[in-house]
Amino acid sequence: MAVEKGSRAPDFALSDERGEQVSLSSLRGKRVVLFFYSKAGTSG
């Protein structure tokens, strides 16, 4: 999925270090850092 520069990140959920689901929307109002990297194996 492509996210355009300057747009809001879509809501998603991932497992934390304890195996519990955490969604981006559940963190609303808190400071969150999202790191996006280029596809593995590319020069980016």
C-alpha positions as CSV (number, residue, x, y, z in Angstrom):
1,M,0.0,0.0,0.0
2,A,1.4,3.4,-0.9
3,V,1.0,6.3,1.4
4,E,1.3,9.7,-0.1
5,K,3.7,12.3,1.5
6,G,1.8,14.5,3.9
7,S,-1.2,12.2,4.2
8,R,-2.4,10.6,7.4
9,A,-1.3,7.0,8.0
10,P,-4.1,4.5,7.7
11,D,-5.2,2.7,10.8
12,F,-3.5,-0.7,11.2
13,A,-2.8,-3.2,14.0
14,L,0.3,-5.1,14.9
15,S,1.4,-7.4,17.8
16,D,3.6,-5.8,20.5
17,E,6.5,-7.5,22.3
18,R,3.9,-9.4,24.5
19,G,1.9,-10.6,21.5
20,E,-1.0,-8.2,22.2
21,Q,-2.6,-6.4,19.4
22,V,-2.0,-2.6,19.2
23,S,-3.7,-0.4,16.7
24,L,-2.6,3.0,15.5
25,S,-6.0,4.4,16.4
26,S,-5.6,3.2,20.0
27,L,-2.6,5.5,20.3
28,R,-4.5,8.6,19.3
29,G,-3.5,11.6,21.4
30,K,-0.1,10.0,22.3
31,R,3.3,10.7,20.7
32,V,4.0,8.0,18.1
33,V,6.9,7.6,15.7
34,L,6.3,5.7,12.5
35,F,9.3,4.6,10.5
36,F,8.7,3.6,6.9
37,Y,11.5,2.1,4.8
38,S,11.9,1.1,1.2
39,K,11.3,-2.4,0.0
40,A,14.0,-4.9,1.2
41,G,16.7,-5.5,-1.3
42,T,16.4,-2.1,-3.1
43,S,18.9,0.7,-3.2
44,G,16.5,3.1,-1.3
